[in-house]
């Protein structure tokens, strides 16, 4: 105790000196210390033997598992860093903006080259060339259209409004036909002469899967829906074999998909490993691309491909190890699949797709026969892509940016 008393003043003085030193050092670091010289990273140069493949450089030894799902993260390419390519070669790729206003439901025109879309700003429909030249498709103004379903020949479209009003508009003959408000989830037949729909009356006992002609007349009931309408997916197959699908649960992570024809056919069922079923037909109607989420994927959507025709239904079912939604994919005329794949997905994105609304997408191409996939483009500028469209000759891929509604193109070849 006496020792502490005797040296108390010395301890206080020492402590004060230390505090002053520390404060002085912090001030020097923040305001007076010179910045270190910048570190320059040299771009790697690919080396190769004469006529052979590039020679591998020393790496970190980290190898990704073969079954790791693709989430859109960029892969190594021989393209120089930060240098974009005019054509999709697997790296940073130039994109061209084709319109200046928010659009809805862009689709390929019947000529296979131009696009058709709804301008959300002025309420009119336009035709758009690959060079960005726009012309009116119709003089009529359609205010606040919420959803559009195009016919395969692109001469007609079903327009839906926020107040549940619905019409079929004939662009060729410039006429419109009103549809019942309780009709929902439309899909055209391959030749555009008929539509399949859900007729959802207030009474569940009077709810039907139905078919009508392209004028909204000659309605034919196909199957009773009851209170199961949420599990029914109107989707007319390109080969005219089926008009809809419906799902039935087996377990938490498994369901069966049943195919519905017009003549009470007894088709095989397709077993799927997940929920949130979202289908997309291959051009010939022989295969089905679909996405589902499950507990094994942290409730993130995963792509699958399966045979879906006649006795082959369910055969050749293949998980593609790509995490995205089927509606972010498109089949080319040669049955290749192009998909916008988010760079990262949060757990639960399958249940809550808005989690990926501001996530950049990269573009992948999948061989529908072998399931082989490769990164073909990292769109310059960073986009959340929707409504992917391939030109008839396969030269261009068009997409709509989710956050601006503007239409862009990428040159594929």
Residue, then its C-alpha position, 0 to 999 in steps of 0.5 A: x500500500x505504501x509503495x502505491x502511495x509513493x509512486x501514485x504520481x509517477x503512474x499518473x504521469x506515465x499513463x498521461x504520456x501513453x495517452x498523448x503518444x497514442x492520440x498523436x500516432x492516430x492523428x499521424x496515421x489519419x492525416x499525415x502518413x503518406x499513401x503506399x504506392x499502388x499495387x499493379x496487377x499484371x493481366x495474365x498472358x495465355x501461353x501455348x505450344x504450337x498448334x496446341x491448347x494453352x499451357x496451364x499456369x500455377x494455381x491455388x489448387x482449389x477445385x470446385x466439386x463437379x456437382x456444384x450448381x451454377x449460380x452465374x458466377x463468372x468463369x475463367x476465359x482467355x478474354x482480357x480483363x475489363x475488355x468487353x467483346x462485341x460477340x458472346x465469347x464467354x466473358x464480358x459482352x457488350x449489350x445494346x439498348x434498343x428502346x428508351x421507355x419501360x416495356x412489357x411482354x416483348x416477343x419475337x414477331x412472326x418474321x423471326x427478326x423484329x420484336x413486338x412489345x407494349x410501351x408502358x409509358x404511352x399505352x401503345x404497342x410497337x414493332x422494334x427492329x434489331x437496330x432499335x427502329x420502332x413503329x406502331x403496331x396499332x394506333x389504339x391506346x390500352x391504358x395500364x395493361x398488367x399482363x399480356x399473352x401473345x398468340x404464336x402467330x403474334x396477330x392476337x394477344x390477351x390483355x389483362x387489366x388491374x381491375x380484372x377486365x380482360x380482352x382479346x385484341x386482333x392486331x390484324x383486323x383492329x378489333x377487340x373482344x371482351x372476356x369474362x373477368x373470372x377467366x385466368x391463366x391463358x395459353x394459346x394452342x400452337x396454331x393460335x386458333x384456341x386458348x386454354x384457361x381456368x374459369x374460376x367462378x366464386x363457387x369452387x364446384x363451378x371452377x373448370x379447366x376449359x378450352x375456347x376458340x381465339x374469339x373467346x367463344x365455343x367454350x368446352x370444359x376439360x376438367x373440374x378444378x374444385x379448390x385445387x386451381x393453384x396446382x393447375x398449369x394451363x400450358x398447351x404443348x407444341x405437339x398438341x398432345x396436352x393442354x395443361x399440367x397439374x401437381x400432386x404432393x408426395x412428400x415435402x420435397x416430391x410431387x407428381x406432375x400429371x398431363x391433361x389432354x382433351x380426350x381423357x387420355x391416361x398419360x404417365x406422371x412425371x415425378x419431380x423433386x421439389x416445389x414451386x413447379x415452373x414449366x417451359x416446353x421444348x419447341x417440338x413438345x417432346x421435352x420439358x424444362x422446369x424449375x423447382x426448389x427443395x430443402x436440399x437446394x436451400x429453397x433455391x430454384x434448380x433447373x431440370x430437363x425431362x422427356x415429356x411425350x407419350x410413353x417417354x414421359x419422365x424418362x431421361x430426367x436430368x438435373x442441370x445443376x443450374x440455379x435459376x427459374x425456367x421463365x428466365x430461359x428460352x429455347x432456340x430453334x435448334x433446341x439449345x437452351x439459353x438461361x439468365x442465371x443470377x450471380x448469387x441467390x439467397x436461401x429461400x429465393x424459390x419461395x421469394x423470387x423478389x430476393x433476386x430482383x436486383x441481382x445481376x444475371x450472367x448468360x449460359x447456354x445448355x445443350x438440351x441433348x447432353x445437358x452440357x452447359x457453358x457461360x457464354x456472356x457476362x452482359x456489360x452494365x449488369x442486368x437482371x434479365x427477363x423475357x429472353x428471346x432468340x432471333x430466328x437465325x440465332x444471331x441475337x439474344x434479346x432481353x428486358x431489364x427487370x428494373x428499367x423495363x428497357x429492351x437490350x440485345x446481345x450478339x451471339x454470332 
